[in-house]
Amino acid sequence: MKLCEFLRPASLPAARDNLRELGAKGMALAGGTALHFMQDHTPVTAVDITHLGLSYIRPEGDFYRIGATTPLADIQRYRAPRWAMHEICRRISTHQIRNVSTIGGNICRVFPWADLPVVLLAMNARMVVFSGKEHEYAADDYFKTQPAKRFLHGDLLSEVKVPALQAHHGFGSVKVVRTAAAFAMVTIACVLELDGANIKSARVAAGSAIPFPRRLPSVEAALKGKEAKTEVFQEAARKAGADAPWRGREGMSPDYSRHLAEVSILDALERAATFARGRAE
């Protein structure tokens, strides 16, 4: 992507106005770490949104509100009693990249290797989009197709609302990489709600080894109502092959990708169950 000019609007409405006027010749810009992967060399004007007050993490009721330009490093460092987002952010790329890469940039245009969409699907997050007024989209709706389509006419992601983990809820994630800074070979995230020894509800999502991040409904159905134990997790993980077209990449065959996903699902479920057992409130 070739940037030919920069605009620095003073407000979110002004930024939206700039983008609407520019049309295809404009692009919202925050960290800019994804520009390397945009091969179109058409000149565009960058609309800088880093000074609009959208960098924050605020607990509010049953959610943590994360501003769209919040760097991943800030999310990685943040700690709170019912918070788990730091677990995946500390495993994204290098610390230098996390200092500038933002949560909004990671989910406004989803690349095949993206980790955060997987986590936000599992956690049932909500995305807030500004189009003159604010609209909220559940993760299942927001990630149904490429989110970049939502922003073609100047609308902007302003905030991500991540549910605080409630009592007896546990979060688990696994990111498999060849080296620490490499793109994921497979990413798995899950949230389990336990009722005593049994699983009351489950949300399980996958990415990287499939064309686009998505939930795994067959895995979720195999968990609901069952005892939270290794044998149940193993059986549920075997259902993953029915939910997604696992693809070969980086020297892996599709069968190997599916097997890697199954092993990673088992690990993530074990972590989530352990987490949930320790959460009485």
C-alpha positions in Angstrom: 0.0 0.0 0.0 1.5 3.4 -1.0 0.7 6.2 1.4 0.8 9.6 -0.4 -0.6 11.9 2.3 -1.6 12.0 6.0 -4.6 13.6 7.6 -4.9 13.9 11.4 -8.6 14.6 12.3 -9.5 15.9 15.7 -12.5 13.7 16.4 -14.1 10.4 15.5 -16.9 12.0 13.4 -14.2 14.1 11.6 -12.3 10.9 10.8 -15.4 9.3 9.4 -16.1 12.4 7.3 -12.6 12.3 5.9 -12.8 8.6 5.0 -16.3 9.0 3.4 -15.0 11.9 1.3 -11.8 10.0 0.2 -13.7 6.8 -0.6 -11.3 4.2 -2.0 -8.5 6.7 -1.9 -8.5 6.8 1.9 -7.5 4.4 4.7 -7.7 4.6 8.4 -4.3 4.1 10.0 -3.2 3.3 13.5 -0.2 1.0 14.1 0.4 0.3 10.4 1.9 -3.1 11.0 -0.4 -4.7 8.3 0.7 -2.4 5.5 3.4 -4.9 4.5 0.8 -7.5 3.6 -1.3 -5.1 1.4 0.1 -5.6 -2.0 -2.0 -3.0 -3.8 0.3 -0.1 -4.8 -2.6 2.4 -5.5 -1.8 5.7 -3.7 -4.0 6.4 -0.7 -4.4 9.1 1.9 -3.9 7.8 5.5 -6.4 9.1 8.1 -4.5 8.9 11.4 -6.8 7.8 14.2 -4.2 7.4 16.9 -5.0 10.8 18.6 -8.8 10.3 19.0 -8.8 8.9 22.6 -9.4 5.3 21.5 -6.5 3.8 23.5 -7.8 2.5 26.8 -8.9 -0.6 28.8 -11.9 0.2 31.2 -13.8 -2.3 33.3 -17.5 -1.5 33.1 -20.2 -3.8 34.5 -19.8 -7.3 32.9 -17.4 -6.1 30.2 -13.9 -4.8 29.7 -14.0 -2.0 27.1 -10.9 -1.8 24.9 -10.4 1.1 22.6 -9.7 0.3 19.0 -6.2 1.8 19.0 -5.1 0.2 22.2 -1.6 -1.4 21.5 -1.4 -5.2 22.1 1.4 -4.6 24.5 -1.0 -2.7 26.8 -3.5 -5.6 26.6 -0.6 -8.0 27.4 0.4 -6.0 30.5 -3.1 -5.4 31.8 -4.3 -7.5 34.8 -7.7 -7.8 36.5 -9.6 -10.5 38.4 -11.9 -11.6 35.5 -9.6 -10.8 32.6 -7.8 -13.2 30.3 -6.9 -11.3 27.1 -3.3 -11.0 28.1 -2.8 -14.8 27.6 -3.0 -14.6 23.8 -1.5 -11.1 23.3 1.8 -12.1 24.9 2.2 -14.7 22.2 1.6 -12.4 19.2 4.7 -11.6 17.2 7.5 -9.7 19.0 7.4 -7.1 21.7 8.4 -4.4 19.3 5.4 -5.2 17.1 3.1 -5.5 20.1 4.1 -2.0 21.1 2.6 -0.5 17.9 0.1 -3.1 16.6 -3.5 -2.4 17.8 -6.5 -4.5 18.6 -8.5 -2.7 16.0 -5.9 -3.2 13.3 -5.9 -6.9 14.1 -9.7 -7.4 13.6 -10.7 -4.7 11.1 -9.0 -6.7 8.3 -8.6 -10.4 9.2 -5.6 -12.1 7.7 -5.5 -16.0 7.7 -3.0 -16.1 10.6 -4.9 -13.7 12.9 -5.2 -14.8 16.5 -7.5 -12.2 18.1 -10.6 -13.1 16.1 -10.3 -16.6 17.4 -10.2 -15.4 21.0 -13.0 -12.9 20.6 -15.2 -15.6 19.0 -14.6 -17.9 21.9 -15.2 -15.1 24.5 -18.4 -13.9 22.8 -17.0 -10.3 22.5 -18.9 -7.4 21.0 -17.5 -4.9 18.4 -18.6 -1.3 18.4 -18.6 0.4 15.0 -19.1 4.1 14.6 -21.1 5.2 11.6 -22.3 8.5 12.8 -23.7 6.7 15.8 -22.5 3.5 17.5 -23.7 0.0 16.5 -22.7 -3.2 18.4 -22.1 -6.5 16.7 -21.7 -9.8 18.4 -18.5 -11.7 17.4 -20.5 -14.4 15.6 -22.0 -11.7 13.3 -18.9 -9.5 13.0 -16.7 -12.4 11.9 -19.2 -14.1 9.7 -17.4 -12.6 6.7 -14.3 -10.5 6.2 -14.8 -7.5 8.5 -13.0 -5.1 6.1 -16.3 -5.1 4.1 -17.9 -3.2 7.0 -15.5 -0.3 6.7 -15.6 0.4 2.9 -17.7 3.5 3.3 -15.9 5.3 6.1 -17.3 3.6 9.2 -14.7 3.0 12.0 -14.3 0.4 14.7 -14.2 2.4 18.0 -14.2 -0.3 20.7 -14.2 -3.9 21.6 -16.2 -5.1 24.6 -14.8 -8.3 26.1 -17.1 -10.1 28.7 -15.5 -10.4 32.1 -15.2 -14.1 33.1 -17.9 -15.0 35.5 -17.9 -17.6 38.3 -17.2 -21.2 37.1 -16.1 -19.9 33.7 -12.6 -20.7 32.4 -10.6 -19.6 29.4 -8.0 -21.6 27.5 -6.0 -20.8 24.4 -3.2 -22.5 22.4 -1.2 -21.0 19.6 1.2 -23.4 17.8 4.2 -21.7 16.1 7.5 -22.9 14.6 9.3 -19.9 16.3 8.2 -17.3 18.8 7.7 -14.6 16.2 6.3 -16.7 13.4 2.6 -16.8 12.3 0.4 -19.4 13.9 0.2 -22.9 12.4 -3.1 -23.3 14.4 -4.8 -21.1 17.0 -7.5 -22.5 19.4 -9.4 -20.6 22.0 -12.3 -21.8 24.3 -14.5 -20.7 27.2 -16.1 -23.4 29.4 -18.8 -22.9 32.0 -18.9 -25.6 34.6 -21.8 -26.7 36.7 -20.2 -28.9 39.3 -18.2 -31.5 37.5 -20.1 -31.1 34.2 -19.9 -28.6 31.3 -22.9 -26.3 31.2 -21.8 -24.4 28.1 -18.8 -24.2 25.7 -17.6 -21.9 23.0 -14.6 -23.2 21.0 -13.0 -21.4 18.0 -10.2 -22.0 15.7 -8.0 -20.2 13.2 -4.8 -20.2 11.1 -5.1 -23.7 9.8 -8.5 -22.9 8.2 -9.3 -20.2 5.6 -11.1 -17.9 8.1 -11.5 -18.0 11.9 -14.7 -19.7 13.1 -16.4 -21.5 15.9 -16.5 -25.3 16.0 -20.1 -26.2 16.7 -19.6 -30.0 16.6 -16.9 -29.8 19.3 -19.1 -27.5 21.4 -22.1 -29.9 21.1 -19.9 -32.9 22.1 -18.9 -31.1 25.3 -22.3 -29.7 26.6 -23.7 -31.6 29.5 -20.7 -34.0 29.7 -18.2 -34.3 32.6 -15.2 -32.0 32.3 -12.5 -34.7 32.0 -9.8 -35.7 29.5 -11.7 -38.5 27.8 -14.6 -36.2 27.0 -12.2 -33.5 25.7 -10.4 -36.0 23.5 -13.7 -37.3 22.0 -14.9 -33.7 21.4 -11.6 -32.7 19.8 -12.1 -35.5 17.2 -15.2 -33.7 16.0 -13.2 -30.8 14.7 -12.8 -32.4 11.3 -16.5 -32.0 10.7 -16.5 -28.2 11.3 -13.8 -26.7 9.1 -11.8 -27.3 5.9 -8.4 -27.9 7.4 -5.7 -26.8 5.0 -2.1 -27.6 4.4 0.4 -24.8 4.8 4.1 -24.3 5.8 4.9 -27.9 4.8 1.9 -29.4 6.6 -0.7 -31.6 4.9 -4.4 -31.0 5.6 -4.5 -34.2 7.7 -1.6 -33.0 9.8 -3.3 -29.6 10.3 -6.5 -31.3 11.5 -4.5 -33.5 13.9 -2.6 -30.5 15.2 -5.9 -28.8 15.8 -7.3 -31.7 17.7 -4.3 -31.9 20.0 -4.5 -28.1 20.5 -8.2 -28.3 21.3 -7.5 -30.9 23.9 -4.8 -28.7 25.5 -7.0 -25.6 25.4 -10.0 -27.4 27.0 -7.8 -28.8 29.8 -6.6 -25.3 30.5 -10.1 -23.8 30.5 -11.4 -26.5 32.8 -8.6 -26.0 35.3 -9.2 -22.2 35.1 -13.0 -22.7 35.7 -12.5 -25.0 38.7 -10.5 -22.3 40.4 -13.2 -19.6 39.9 -15.8 -19.8 42.6 -16.8 -16.1 42.1 
